[in-house]
Amino acid sequence: MSRIGNKPISVPAGVTVSVADSNLVTVKGPKGELTQDVNADMTVTVEEGSVSVARPTDQKRHKALHGLYRSLINNMVVGVSEGYTKDLELVGVGYKAAVSNNVLELNLGYSHNIYLAVPQEVKATAVMEKGKNPIVKLESADKELIGQVAAKLRELRKIEPYKGKGVRFVGEQIRRKAGKTAAK
C-alpha cells in the first residue's frame, strides 16, 4: 500500500495544474512553470484545489511509480508557489565565491579559479562577510535542478575529514578523523 501515493496534493491559490492527453503534467505559479512526463499507466486527476494520482493495479512496479509521481508533482507545486533554496558554505583558507551573469567564480585552493555556468532557472548569489566562510545561495522552483547544481558544487572540492575543508551545506555535520598521534 502506497501511503504517499494515496495522499491528495493540495493546490494553493495562484497555482494552476493541467494534464495533457499524453500524461504531461504542467504546473504554473508565481515562481515559474514546470512540466513532468507521467508514466502512461498512472492516471492524474485534477479536481478543485487538489490533484490525485491513481494506479491501475497493486503490482510492485505500479506501487513504486504511484508514490514517485505523487512526490514529483507535489515538488512541482511547492516549487512554483514557494520555491526551493540551498545554501552551501566554502570552508577553507582563502576560499572565495563571486557571481556575475549567472557564472559562478570560485577560488577553492587550486592554482586557477573555477568558473561554473549556472542554469538560467537557478539564481545564484554569493555572500562574503569578513571573518566568516563564504556562502553560495541557490534559489529555484525546480527541486531536481537545484539539487544537481548543489551536487556539482560539492564535487568541485570534496570535504576532507581531517580539517573539515571543502564545500558543504550550511549546518551540515562532518565526521572528523583524529589524524596521526605523536609516536613515543
KEDRENDO-648497 format. One line per 2 residues: their letters; for each residue z, x negated, y negated of C-alpha. Coordinates in nm, 2 decimals, always signed. Example, Ala and Ser with C-alpha at 12.3 -4.5 7.8 and 13.67 -1.06 7.14 Angstrom:
<atoms>
as> +0.78,-1.23,+0.45 ~ +0.71,-1.37,+0.11
</atoms>
This chain:
<atoms>
ms> +0.00,+0.00,+0.00 ~ -0.11,-0.15,-0.33
ri> +0.17,-0.08,-0.58 ~ -0.01,-0.25,-0.87
gn> -0.34,-0.07,-0.80 ~ -0.18,+0.27,-0.79
kp> -0.03,+0.24,-1.14 ~ -0.24,+0.40,-1.41
is> -0.33,+0.19,-1.72 ~ -0.22,+0.34,-2.04
vp> -0.48,+0.30,-2.32 ~ -0.32,+0.25,-2.67
ag> -0.46,+0.41,-2.98 ~ -0.77,+0.24,-3.12
vt> -0.89,+0.12,-2.78 ~ -1.18,+0.28,-2.60
vs> -1.27,+0.23,-2.23 ~ -1.61,+0.32,-2.09
va> -1.76,+0.29,-1.74 ~ -2.14,+0.24,-1.69
ds> -2.33,+0.36,-1.39 ~ -2.33,+0.02,-1.23
nl> -1.94,-0.01,-1.24 ~ -1.94,-0.21,-1.56
vt> -1.62,-0.15,-1.75 ~ -1.63,-0.21,-2.12
vk> -1.31,-0.22,-2.33 ~ -1.34,-0.21,-2.72
gp> -1.05,-0.26,-2.96 ~ -0.94,-0.42,-3.28
kg> -0.94,-0.77,-3.14 ~ -1.29,-0.75,-2.98
el> -1.49,-0.63,-2.69 ~ -1.46,-0.73,-2.32
tq> -1.66,-0.64,-2.02 ~ -1.59,-0.67,-1.64
dv> -1.81,-0.60,-1.34 ~ -1.62,-0.40,-1.08
na> -1.70,-0.40,-0.71 ~ -1.92,-0.11,-0.61
dm> -1.65,+0.01,-0.35 ~ -1.39,+0.07,-0.63
tv> -1.41,+0.38,-0.85 ~ -1.28,+0.36,-1.20
tv> -1.20,+0.68,-1.38 ~ -1.12,+0.72,-1.75
ee> -0.90,+1.02,-1.85 ~ -0.72,+1.10,-2.17
gs> -0.51,+0.80,-2.26 ~ -0.53,+0.64,-1.92
vs> -0.75,+0.45,-1.67 ~ -0.71,+0.45,-1.30
va> -0.87,+0.26,-1.01 ~ -0.92,+0.41,-0.67
rp> -1.01,+0.25,-0.33 ~ -1.22,+0.42,-0.06
td> -1.02,+0.30,+0.25 ~ -0.70,+0.12,+0.34
qk> -0.87,-0.19,+0.47 ~ -0.70,-0.52,+0.37
rh> -1.01,-0.62,+0.16 ~ -1.01,-0.29,-0.03
ka> -0.63,-0.31,-0.10 ~ -0.68,-0.66,-0.24
lh> -0.97,-0.55,-0.46 ~ -0.77,-0.25,-0.58
gl> -0.49,-0.45,-0.73 ~ -0.72,-0.72,-0.86
yr> -0.94,-0.49,-1.06 ~ -0.65,-0.28,-1.19
sl> -0.49,-0.61,-1.32 ~ -0.82,-0.73,-1.47
in> -0.88,-0.40,-1.66 ~ -0.51,-0.40,-1.78
nm> -0.55,-0.76,-1.91 ~ -0.86,-0.65,-2.10
vv> -0.68,-0.35,-2.26 ~ -0.39,-0.57,-2.36
gv> -0.62,-0.84,-2.49 ~ -0.83,-0.62,-2.72
se> -0.52,-0.44,-2.85 ~ -0.26,-0.73,-2.89
gy> -0.44,-1.05,-2.78 ~ -0.30,-1.35,-2.60
tk> -0.16,-1.68,-2.73 ~ -0.08,-2.01,-2.56
dl> +0.10,-2.29,-2.73 ~ +0.05,-2.65,-2.60
el> +0.27,-2.94,-2.70 ~ +0.14,-3.30,-2.72
vg> +0.43,-3.53,-2.62 ~ +0.38,-3.90,-2.68
vg> +0.40,-4.16,-2.94 ~ +0.10,-4.13,-3.18
yk> -0.04,-3.82,-3.02 ~ -0.23,-3.61,-3.28
aa> -0.44,-3.30,-3.30 ~ -0.68,-3.16,-3.56
vs> -0.93,-2.87,-3.56 ~ -1.25,-2.84,-3.76
nn> -1.54,-2.60,-3.70 ~ -1.40,-2.49,-3.36
vl> -1.39,-2.85,-3.24 ~ -1.05,-2.99,-3.14
el> -1.00,-3.36,-3.21 ~ -0.72,-3.51,-3.00
nl> -0.57,-3.85,-3.01 ~ -0.39,-3.88,-2.67
gy> -0.32,-4.25,-2.65 ~ -0.67,-4.35,-2.52
sh> -0.89,-4.61,-2.70 ~ -1.11,-4.33,-2.85
ni> -1.04,-3.98,-2.98 ~ -1.13,-3.68,-2.76
yl> -1.35,-3.41,-2.91 ~ -1.32,-3.07,-2.73
av> -1.56,-2.79,-2.82 ~ -1.36,-2.46,-2.81
pq> -1.55,-2.14,-2.73 ~ -1.62,-1.90,-3.01
ev> -1.39,-1.63,-2.86 ~ -1.09,-1.87,-2.87
ka> -0.93,-1.95,-3.20 ~ -0.75,-2.29,-3.20
ta> -0.51,-2.42,-3.47 ~ -0.32,-2.75,-3.48
vm> +0.03,-2.77,-3.62 ~ +0.17,-3.11,-3.70
ek> +0.52,-3.14,-3.86 ~ +0.69,-3.46,-3.94
gk> +0.95,-3.56,-3.67 ~ +0.81,-3.30,-3.42
np> +0.55,-3.31,-3.15 ~ +0.20,-3.18,-3.25
iv> +0.14,-2.82,-3.12 ~ -0.20,-2.67,-3.04
kl> -0.21,-2.29,-3.07 ~ -0.48,-2.10,-2.88
es> -0.55,-1.73,-2.95 ~ -0.80,-1.50,-2.78
ad> -0.85,-1.15,-2.64 ~ -0.98,-1.29,-2.31
ke> -0.69,-1.39,-2.09 ~ -0.91,-1.58,-1.84
li> -1.09,-1.78,-2.10 ~ -0.77,-1.88,-2.29
gq> -0.62,-2.00,-1.96 ~ -0.93,-2.21,-1.88
va> -0.92,-2.38,-2.22 ~ -0.55,-2.44,-2.19
ak> -0.60,-2.59,-1.84 ~ -0.88,-2.82,-1.97
lr> -0.65,-2.94,-2.25 ~ -0.37,-3.02,-2.00
el> -0.62,-3.20,-1.78 ~ -0.70,-3.45,-2.06
rk> -0.36,-3.61,-2.04 ~ -0.15,-3.50,-1.74
ie> +0.23,-3.51,-1.77 ~ +0.37,-3.83,-1.62
py> +0.71,-3.78,-1.45 ~ +0.89,-4.09,-1.58
kg> +0.88,-4.05,-1.96 ~ +0.75,-3.69,-1.97
kg> +0.45,-3.79,-2.18 ~ +0.14,-3.57,-2.18
vr> +0.01,-3.22,-2.27 ~ +0.23,-2.93,-2.17
fv> +0.31,-2.58,-2.26 ~ +0.58,-2.52,-2.52
ge> +0.91,-2.48,-2.34 ~ +0.78,-2.60,-2.00
qi> +1.04,-2.78,-1.79 ~ +0.92,-3.11,-1.65
rr> +1.06,-3.25,-1.32 ~ +1.16,-3.61,-1.41
ka> +1.19,-3.91,-1.18 ~ +1.46,-4.17,-1.22
gk> +1.24,-4.48,-1.21 ~ +1.34,-4.82,-1.09
ta> +1.70,-4.93,-1.08 ~ +1.82,-5.28,-1.15
ak> +1.85,-5.50,-0.84 ~ +2.19,-5.65,-0.78
</atoms>
